[in-house]
Amino acid sequence: LPSAHALTVNALAEDRPDGPRLVATWTWPAGVLTEAAVRGLAEDWLRALRLLAAARPAGGMTPSDLPLVALSQDEIDLLEADWRSPR
């Protein structure tokens, strides 16, 4: 069958003994992209993911992020402020 896309990326998080790990599989039809081009895209994608992971979150948690506890947004904000304050 012909490929529907020039590049397909399937990514998933695997639970491993040392913690979760993101695994990505990159596929493309022969003759459309070179391996070097896909490798460059993958490296740029990984660099962007690392920058996002290192960035300070724009927001914080909300009550829906913590279904096992009954906390108001104000209580969560107080806890996060305490957690983020330098010691």
Secondary structure, 3 states (H helix, E strand, C coil): CCCCCCCEEEEEEEEECCEEEEEEEEECCCCCCCHHHHHHHHHHHHHHHHHHHHCCCCCCCCHHHCCCCCCCHHHHHHHHHHHHCCC
